Amino acid sequence: MTNSVPREEGIDNSLSLLREGYLYILNRRQSFNSNIFETRLLGKKAICMGGKEAAGIFYDNDKFKREGVAPNRVAQTLFGKNGVQSLDGQAHQHRKEMFMSIMTEERLGKLKEIARKHWAAAVDKWQQMDEVVLYEEAQEIMCNTACEWAGVPVKENEVKALADDLRAMFESATAIGPSHWAGRNARNRVEKWIGEIIDQVRDGKLNPEEGTALYTFALHRDLDGELLDAKTASVEVINILRPIVAIAVFINFTALAVHHYPEEREKLKSGDEKNAQMFVQEVRRFYPFFPFAAAQVKEDFIWKDYTFEKGTLTLLDLYGTNHDPDIWGNPDVFRPDRFAEWDGSPFSFIPQGGGDYYLGHRCAGEWVTIEVMKVGLDFLVNKIAYDVPEQDLSYSKVSIPSIPHSNVIIKNVLRL
């Protein structure tokens, strides 16, 4: 015998998910007083769950699979088709090793150098501008950084258009109508362009630096010893470029936190690496980024006296787990020093997924995100002075992704 879990009423609750966004699962976990409940999404039964224990189960590869789970509209915009996120088993592990091979200490050090260079160039420009829309400018900084680090050649006059296309991919995944189609068109353009570059690498007409994503992915061979087809290889290169451009969202929230918590800003002026690390981690915990992750039950199993049936869609509450009071005391308080006490669990802090980097589906680029954010934080605190004029700095917990409504405007930028 197995116990039942709370069930949300209604024939289909997809509209409720869209209306409540980041808070959809968390609201019900609280109202049901349960870290697991059943609902119906997209016309089918779905399981929603959150918390440290739930994350541990969700990232058990023997219990859940990812292949075929992402809706087509998400594959057509955010992830691309046949990318690492959609693989399972040995195929996933082999492809993930490709990604992790470029996440070495040496390559991450190079990434920080590149990011600093492009931040410095942007500051030179900002000093001549009446106002700076940080979200837009950060996208260009991130795009320049991503392309140079990945070995992807891009002309200076093409960076803005490329950044816009990469932004459209992650902003349109949950959109409908024209915005969604703009995301699809953007992906098609960039996949075609990157595919042509990969062909040039394979034909010996272009020689990217060894160790870069372009070099590694263009020449990667699958478990059968075959090169990835050019389209799949282009999807994986974009899986480096797009997430780095998406760090612009975190840069905006970093600036917001620096502005709203001046006492924390004072601590950062010392340049202490530990303070910067804790601040960046708290930005990633506190502010909304990914709302949830999706998987499908691989085979029937029982957890917490509840039967998970094969094929059932399951959503893990990323945002809610990062705001779980059982894990994070006073989770709605911005407090970076909480990370001085954090035990490093791969399942309690999951802004970009949980579990093992090499064997699981935790984001391969999480280290990239942290290091690039620290570079941006250092510039915002120690390298420039600026004014923050009156504006709407509020942000929605419904819109996905969430971005401060004004996109964070700064003025009178001066290099220190």
Secondary structure as the mmCIF struct_conf table of DSSP 4:
data_model
#
loop_
_struct_conf.conf_type_id
_struct_conf.id
_struct_conf.beg_label_comp_id
_struct_conf.beg_label_asym_id
_struct_conf.beg_label_seq_id
_struct_conf.end_label_comp_id
_struct_conf.end_label_asym_id
_struct_conf.end_label_seq_id
STRN STRN1 ARG A 7 ARG A 7
BEND BEND1 GLY A 10 ILE A 11
HELX_RH_AL_P HELX_RH_AL_P1 SER A 14 GLU A 20
HELX_RH_3T_P HELX_RH_3T_P1 GLY A 21 LEU A 23
HELX_RH_AL_P HELX_RH_AL_P2 TYR A 24 PHE A 32
TURN_TY1_P TURN_TY1_P1 ASN A 33 ASN A 33
BEND BEND2 ASN A 35 ASN A 35
STRN STRN2 ILE A 36 LEU A 41
TURN_TY1_P TURN_TY1_P2 LEU A 42 GLY A 43
STRN STRN3 LYS A 44 MET A 49
BEND BEND3 GLY A 51 GLY A 51
HELX_RH_AL_P HELX_RH_AL_P3 LYS A 52 PHE A 58
TURN_TY1_P TURN_TY1_P3 TYR A 59 TYR A 59
TURN_TY1_P TURN_TY1_P4 ASN A 61 LYS A 63
STRN STRN4 PHE A 64 LYS A 65
TURN_TY1_P TURN_TY1_P5 GLU A 67 VAL A 69
BEND BEND4 ALA A 70 ALA A 70
HELX_RH_AL_P HELX_RH_AL_P4 ASN A 72 VAL A 74
HELX_RH_PI_P HELX_RH_PI_P1 ALA A 75 PHE A 79
TURN_TY1_P TURN_TY1_P6 LYS A 81 ASN A 82
HELX_RH_3T_P HELX_RH_3T_P2 VAL A 84 SER A 86
HELX_RH_AL_P HELX_RH_AL_P5 GLY A 89 MET A 100
TURN_TY1_P TURN_TY1_P7 SER A 101 ILE A 102
HELX_RH_AL_P HELX_RH_AL_P6 GLU A 105 TRP A 126
TURN_TY1_P TURN_TY1_P8 GLN A 127 GLN A 128
BEND BEND5 ASP A 130 ASP A 130
STRN STRN5 GLU A 131 VAL A 133
HELX_RH_AL_P HELX_RH_AL_P7 LEU A 134 ALA A 150
TURN_TY1_P TURN_TY1_P9 GLY A 151 GLY A 151
HELX_RH_3T_P HELX_RH_3T_P3 GLU A 156 GLU A 158
HELX_RH_AL_P HELX_RH_AL_P8 VAL A 159 GLU A 171
BEND BEND6 SER A 172 SER A 172
TURN_TY1_P TURN_TY1_P10 ALA A 173 THR A 174
TURN_TY1_P TURN_TY1_P11 GLY A 177 GLY A 177
HELX_RH_AL_P HELX_RH_AL_P9 PRO A 178 ARG A 202
TURN_TY1_P TURN_TY1_P12 ASP A 203 GLY A 204
BEND BEND7 LYS A 205 LYS A 205
HELX_LH_PP_P HELX_LH_PP_P1 PRO A 208 GLU A 209
TURN_TY1_P TURN_TY1_P13 GLU A 210 GLY A 211
BEND BEND8 THR A 212 THR A 212
HELX_RH_AL_P HELX_RH_AL_P10 ALA A 213 ALA A 218
TURN_TY1_P TURN_TY1_P14 LEU A 219 LEU A 219
STRN STRN6 ARG A 221 ARG A 221
TURN_TY1_P TURN_TY1_P15 LEU A 223 ASP A 224
BEND BEND9 GLY A 225 GLY A 225
HELX_LH_PP_P HELX_LH_PP_P2 GLU A 226 GLU A 226
STRN STRN7 LEU A 227 LEU A 227
HELX_LH_PP_P HELX_LH_PP_P3 LEU A 228 ASP A 229
HELX_RH_AL_P HELX_RH_AL_P11 ALA A 230 HIS A 260
HELX_RH_AL_P HELX_RH_AL_P12 PRO A 262 LEU A 268
TURN_TY1_P TURN_TY1_P16 LYS A 269 SER A 270
HELX_RH_AL_P HELX_RH_AL_P13 GLU A 273 PHE A 286
BEND BEND10 TYR A 287 TYR A 287
BEND BEND11 PHE A 289 PHE A 289
STRN STRN8 PHE A 292 VAL A 297
BEND BEND12 GLU A 299 GLU A 299
STRN STRN9 PHE A 301 TRP A 303
TURN_TY1_P TURN_TY1_P17 LYS A 304 ASP A 305
STRN STRN10 TYR A 306 PHE A 308
HELX_LH_PP_P HELX_LH_PP_P4 GLU A 309 GLU A 309
TURN_TY1_P TURN_TY1_P18 LYS A 310 GLY A 311
STRN STRN11 LEU A 313 ASP A 317
HELX_RH_AL_P HELX_RH_AL_P14 LEU A 318 ASN A 322
TURN_TY1_P TURN_TY1_P19 HIS A 323 HIS A 323
TURN_TY1_P TURN_TY1_P20 PRO A 325 ILE A 327
BEND BEND13 TRP A 328 ASN A 330
TURN_TY1_P TURN_TY1_P21 PRO A 331 ASP A 332
BEND BEND14 VAL A 333 VAL A 333
HELX_RH_3T_P HELX_RH_3T_P4 PRO A 336 ALA A 340
BEND BEND15 GLU A 341 GLU A 341
TURN_TY1_P TURN_TY1_P22 PRO A 346 SER A 348
TURN_TY1_P TURN_TY1_P23 PRO A 351 GLN A 352
BEND BEND16 GLY A 355 GLY A 355
TURN_TY1_P TURN_TY1_P24 TYR A 357 LEU A 359
BEND BEND17 GLY A 360 GLY A 360
BEND BEND18 ARG A 362 ARG A 362
TURN_TY1_P TURN_TY1_P25 ALA A 364 GLY A 365
HELX_RH_AL_P HELX_RH_AL_P15 GLU A 366 ASP A 378
HELX_RH_PI_P HELX_RH_PI_P2 PHE A 379 LYS A 383
STRN STRN12 ILE A 384 ASP A 387
BEND BEND19 GLU A 390 GLU A 390
BEND BEND20 LYS A 397 PRO A 401
TURN_TY1_P TURN_TY1_P26 HIS A 405 SER A 406
STRN STRN13 ILE A 409 ARG A 415
#
